[in-house]
């Protein structure tokens, strides 16, 4: 599952005018896909009506690829502000999406990004005197073997600390599996939790997401967990904060998150244009409510004060109360 992958693209500088017939095909492919899979049929119908009407009056005529992508995105968000839904130009991703299935996973550029960004995990700091572990996880959440190995190493370093701070203030999302993987370290084996629920337009495809019964290394089920969030916390990283808050397993500290709660996938259009189309609304267990549009509201609002400093004060207060 991909979240906010649009943040990681490189864009081509070569602007070429899109022919009217191609622009029409882009609009048709996009609107058909939205009607087919977007979780809210009433909204997808409005998306389609708006884009088709705009195409008919020539709003998308004579535009370069980047300009067409921008205008389509603006028009979609004028109907409903879904921060995931976006049209963009990306030659590399467009070609990969059109490649045979066996070749679609071959992305050396993405692999290079993962390595440079240390598979989403920046640092682990241990304060033995205060029994506190601080994990800086700017993400994104990738779902590769190396990414889970990195998460395992980080969680094992924090396994003996009474207080664990997860900093995801600048994490734009990624795969929801990573959030569940991290959350699982804070529960005992056999105490799996209904973590999040995802529903599709076709409700027969609904998915229950549970914490994992097995994770490598040592768990820390007795830790007091603090999760730092802010406007840069989006999508799958919001899911981690939201689920842990609803489960009563973590204290959320910082500022309200981005409010991107609909998972999706990429669709190739034409002329190196692609769209990230949401397909699954993610909500709390046994609920119809998620963080889409509202964001995750912290338990402790940091305001102008640094969320990490606020959390350290909370920990110090807890320690003195022992």
N, C-alpha and C positions, 0 to 999 in steps of 0.2 A: 504494500500500500504506500502510495506516495503522497506527501503533504508539502505544499509550498515549494515544490521543486523548481518552480519558476524563478526563484531567487538566485539560483545557481548557474543560470545560463550565461553564455557569452553571446553577444549579438554581432551580426555582420554589419559592416559600415557601408556596404554597397546597396544603395537604394535604387530600385527599379520600379517603374509604374506597372501596376497590376491591371491587366486587361479587364474590360467590363464583364466578359463572360466568366473569367476566372474569379472575379470578386463575387459574382452571383453564385458560383459553385462553392466558394468558401462559406458564404452565408447559408446556403442550403445544407451543406454537410454539417455545419455547426448547429444549426437549429434542429435538424433531424436528430442529431445525437443528444441534444438537450432534452427533447421531448421523449426520447427513448429511455434515458437513464436518470435524469435529474430527479432527486427524491421527492420534490414538491411539484406535482403536475400543473397546478394553477399558475405557479411562477414560471415554469418552463413554457407554458402556452403564451404567457405575456412576453417572454424573451423572444419567442419565435415571431409573434405578431409585430413587435417593435422592429426587429432587424429586417424582416421582409418588407415592411412599409418603408423603412429608410432606404433599403436597396432600390425599391421601386421609384423613389423620387430622386435617385442619383446621389445619395449621400456618400456612397463608397466608390464613386466613379473617379478615375484619373488620379488615384492615390498611390504613393509608393508603398512597399510592403510594410515597413515600420509604421507608417501613418495609418494604413488600413487596420493594422493590429490594434493600434492605440484607439482609433475611433470605435471599433467594434467593442473593445473593452469598456470604453466610456458609456456606450449605449446600453450594454448589458447591465452595468452598475446603476444606470439611471432608472432601470426597472426594479432591481433589487441588488443591494450592495453585498454581494457574496465575494469576500476578499480572495477566495481561491480561484474563482472563475476568471480566466484571463486568456486573451489571444496574444500571441507574441511571434516574433521571427527568430528562428533558431535552426540554422542549416544542419548542424551536427545531429541534433535530436530528430529533426524531420527525416533525415536519411536513415537514422537508426530505426525509427518507427516503421518505415517502409521496407526495411531489409527483411529477408527470410528469418523466421523465428530463431533459427540456430545462431544467427549473427547478431541478434538484437542485444545480447548481453555484453558484447565486445565494445567497451567504451573506455579507451585508455585515458581520455581526458578526465572522466569521472573518477577513475582509479587514482590518477595523480592528485585530484582534489582531496580525496579521502586520506591519502598519505600525508599531504601537506597539513591537513587539518586534524591529523592524528586520530582519524576515525571518529571525530566528534568529541573527544575527551582531551581537555587542555592540561589539567593538573589536579593533583591530590595533595592536600596539605594536612598533616596530622599534628595536632596539639595534644601531646600525651598528658601534660599537666592538667588540662581541662577535659581530657577524654573527648576531644572534638575532632571530627574529620570534615574537611571542606573539599567538595568536589566541584570543580569548574567544568561544566559540560555545555559549551557553546554550540555543540552540534555541528551539522544536523544529525538526526538519528538515522544512521544507515543500517541496513539489514544484512551485511556481509559477515562471513566467518570472522574476519579480522576485527570488525566492529564489536561483535559480541565478546571476542577474546579481550579486547581493550576494556570493555565494560566489566568483565569478570575481574580483570587485574585491579581496576579502580575500586570495585566493591569489596574485594578481598583486603585491600589496604585499609578500608574503613570498617572492617568487620569487628574490630575490638573496641571501637569508640562508642561511648554512651550517646553522644550527640552527633548526628550526621546532617550536614548542610549540602543540599543539592542546588547548585546555582545554574538555572536555565533561563536567566534573564535575557540572553541574546541567542537563544536556540530557536530557529525558525521552523522546526518540525522535521519531518522525515517519515520513517516507518513507525507505526504504532507498536510493533513488536518490541522495539527497544525500550519504550516506556514500561511496558508490562514486564519485561525482563528485569529492569532495574527495581521495579516495585516488588517483584517476587522475593528479593533478598531480605525484605523486611517482614516476611511471614515464615512461620514454621512449616516444614513439609507436612502435607496432609491438611493444611489450613488454607487451601486455595480460595481466592475471593473472586466474585463476579465483578470484574474491573470496569468494563464499559460495554455498551451495546450499540451495534450499528444497524440502521435500517435503510433499505433501498426502496425505490419506487415499487418494485415487486417485493412485497413483504415476505414472500417465501424465501428470499435470499438473506433475511436478517441474520446477523452474526453476533453471538455472545462471545465476549472476550474475557478470559479468566487469567489470573496470575498463574505462573507455571508451577507444576508439581516438582520439577527438578531444575536447579541452576547449579553450575559448577562452583566449587569452592565453598566458602563459609558464609552462612547467612547471619543476619543481625536482627532477629525478630524483636528484640527488646530495646532497640535504639529509639531515641526521641528524634524524629525526622522533621527537618525544616526545609521547605522548598522556596527558593527565591525566584520571583517572577516579575515581569514588567511588560510594556508594550511590544518588546522584541520577542516575547515568548509566544509562539504561534503553533497552531495545528497539533501535531503529535506531542509536542512538548507541553502544550496546554492540556492535552489528554492526561498526561502523567500527573500534573498538578490537580486537575479536576477530579480524577478518580481517587487519588490519595486523600484529597479533602473530603469527598463524599463518604469515603470509607472510614474517616476519622483517624487516619493513620499518619497524617502529616499536618504541620502548621504551615500555611502558605503566607509568605511575607513579601511585601513589595507593592507594586501597582498593578492595576487591571491589565490583563493580557489582551492580545490582538483580537480575539473573537472569531477565530477561523476553525469552525467545527464540522466541516463537511469534507470527507476524504474523496479523492478522485484519481483520475488517470489522464494520460496525454492522448490527444487525438490529432493525427496529421490532417491538414487541410489541403492547401496548395501553395506553390511558390515559397517553400520553406517556412510557411506559417503553420503553427501548431496551436492547440488550445488545451488548457488544463480544465477538464470538465468534471465537476463534483458528481459523485455517484452514490455516496453513502453518508447519511447523517449520523454522527456519533453522539450518543447521549449517555446519561448515567444508567446504572443497572435498574431494571424494572421501572423505567421512566421514559417520558417523552421529552425531557428537558436536557439540553447540553449547554455548551458555551458559545455556540454560533451566534454572532452578532452582539453578544453581551460581554464575552470574555470571562475569564476566571476572576472572581472578586476575592482578593486576599483576606485572610483572617486578621492580619495585621497590616494596615496601610502604612507604608514608610514615608510617603509624601516627599518632602525635600531631603530627608535624611537618607543616607545610604542603607539599602536593605540589609546588607551584610552586617553593618554596625548595629542595626536594630536587632538582628538575630543574635549577635554576640551578647547584647544586653539581656535578651530574653533567656539565653543559656546561663549567663552569670546569675541572673535572678533565680533561676531554677536550682542552680548549684547551691546557692546560699540558703535556699529553703529546705535543703536536704536535712 
